[in-house]
Structure formats: structure tokens, C-alpha cells
Amino acid sequence: MYYRDTYAKIDCDAIAHNLSLLKKQSSKALIAVLKANAYGHNDYWTARTAMESGCCMVAVSSLDEALSLRKQGFYDQILILGHIRPQDIPIAIEQRVSVSVISAEWLNQVVASYSDLRKLIFHIKVDTGMNRIGLKKIEDVHRAIDLILDHNGIPEGIFTHYACADSESKEMCEQQFYTFKEIISACEYPFKWVHAENSAALLSYEDTLTNAARCGLAMYGISPVKSDLDLHPALSLFTHITCVKRIKKGEYVGYGDAFQAKEDCIIATLPIGYADGFLRTNQGRFLYCSHEWIEVVGRICMDQCMVKLPYMLPVGTPVEIISKHCPVTQMAKDLNTIPYEILCILSDRIPRKIYYHQQEVAIINNRLHDQNP
């Protein structure tokens, strides 16, 4: 349930459709990336859809995100791509969460603290040029494998991350690919999973080395590169008019007198603001309402914003913020950012209506701790 007329609609059928296309595109096993509450789409339902669509595992950024899935009843394999504190390793073992070796120092701390890492699955991160996390030296990768085996751990996977896969030039991808290939060849260890491709690389760079790919943005229906795939965006965002008034020429709207009417006009208020992730930089952009484009006028408030209507509309009229008419890619372009950021900053106070198999299956309202249909 929710009590504020702003919500996001999550189409799990679109996610399943996109995964089907991506699987055909790559012919590799797919790892569904669910960082940041599945890029704002809801972690549990996206994870469930991903596994039912044939993904081999899901990936998150932190132990908190992994435990969120476990608490919601998701029991398939979860890989943490980022840092986990060494003191939290027992929780990862208990909850059957796979972890990434992000540095030699980190692994040294782990093996110094725990003599038996039985049942803990490791994926070794290799830094091939992004210089964020990961092992850079072949000898460090060799030693990581030995340490994990010596402590009864399972070195299941090895992976890297392409830094510039969304660029037209693939020179950096080539450099990283050959660095990664050299390290894997030198290891001579039979890793079950070798993965490097993100969505951009999966769609635009032929990687013949790996047997799995990490699909993030493309799974949600947005391509980070030019692509002919018929991806379907899975998230749309709606609000409704809560107040309508006529103002006269010369009157102001909102904080700081940021908008002054040049003529008599109609102003409507919408219950969405920057605390919901609808950033103040959306001022001056256009939303879609009753087959008309309506301008966001005045400064966007924490909880509300104002728009100028072409004619009087009733309270309760729906307004599209992210939709077929208002794609998130256009919003990102207008705001000089990327779709990832737009989706990930959508607040948890926006309820998510989940649709699966063409039916509404749940309403997720984290502010009310409510996940009931």
C-alpha cells in the first residue's frame, strides 16, 4: 500500500525479455547485476526474474545488499563485487555469499583472521587498468589462489572490469583484454567462471576469453552503446496533480521567485521533489500529461514541484516523469549525466509497483516496510 500519489512501475516481463536478447547476443552465462536496489528497480523481484530467466548468479555491491536479498527469501548464488570487511567473513560464510578478492592486503587480513574458510567462494578481481580495486600482478593472483586453497576456500572465479567499453574506440578494451588473458594463461587454474564484460562490452566488444558476462544497465532496458537490440525499459515513474490554481501575469512561483509568469497561466503542483530523486536540475524540463507537454517551473522543492498547464486539468490527473514519452536516456542527456545515476537515486520513499507475467504481483513500500500485493 502507499498513500502518496507518486510511484514507479517495474515491468519484470521487460527484464526477462531483455535477458533473453542478451543471452542470444553473447551465448555466455549471464550474471545479473543488482547493485543499488537493482538500479532502483527492486532487488528481490529483479533477482527472481533473473534466475527464472536463466542467469547463473546475481551480483551486488556489498554485504548489506546481499543480506537484503537473503532476508527477502532469495537463496541462489550472490556475488559481492565490492569490499567486505574481513571481520564480516563469518556472515558471508553463514549466508552462503560469494566474495571478491579486491587486494592482496585484504586477502592477507582474511587468512590471518580465519584458518578455515571452508565453503566460502572467492572471485579474484584483476585490475587491468581501471585502477579502482583488484590485483595487478600475476604473482599476486598466483598467491591468492594458493592462499584460498590452503585455507579450504573455493577460488571459483576470476574477473576484471572494462573501463571504456562504452567508448567508440576499443583501444582500452583491447589493452585490458590482453592483460587479463596473460594473467589467466599464467595462472593455469581451472576457474569455473571467467567474466569481464559489462553491458557496454557485451553489446559492442567481442570477448573470446570469458564464459560469463555481467549484465547491468542493458538488463533494465537501456543500452549504454549504440545497439540494434530491441531492449524494453523496465522502469517508469508517475505522479499525479494534487493542486491546481490560476495565477496572474507577474506573479511568482516557488522558492526564490525563480519563475515569474509572463502572462496569466495555470499552475499545478505535483507530489514529487528532490528527496525522491527528482533533482532540482529538472527545472525547465518538460513532462507528459494528458497528451500535452508541461513545463516544470520554479525551483523543485524537497517533496513537491510545480508545472505550468496548457489548460485546466483536474486534481488526480496522472503525469509521466519517466516513460515511453519521457525516456530516462533523454532525462540523463538533458541533465548532463548518465541513466545509471537517474535510476539509482530514485528514493525508497517512491513505492514500486511490480508487474510480472502481465499482472501486478506486489507493491513495495520500504517506508512502510510493506511488500504485500
Secondary structure, DSSP 8 states (H G I E B T S, - for coil): --SSSEEEEEEHHHHHHHHHHHHHHH-SEEEEE-HHHHHHT-HHHHHHHHHHTT-SEEEESSHHHHHHHHHTT--S-EEE-S---GGGHHHHHHTTEEEEE--HHHHHHHHHH-S--TT-EEEEEB-SS--SSSB-SHHHHHHHHHHHHHTT-EEEEEE---SSTTSS--HHHHHHHHHHHHHHHHH----SEEEEE-HHHHHH----S-SEEEE-GGGGT--SS---S-----EEEEEE--EEEEE-TT-EESGGG-EE-SS-EEEEEES--GGGT--GGGTT-EEEETTEEEEEES---SS-EEEEESS---TT-EEEEESSSS-HHHHHHHTTS-HHHHHHT--TTS-EEEEETTEEEEEEBGGGTB---
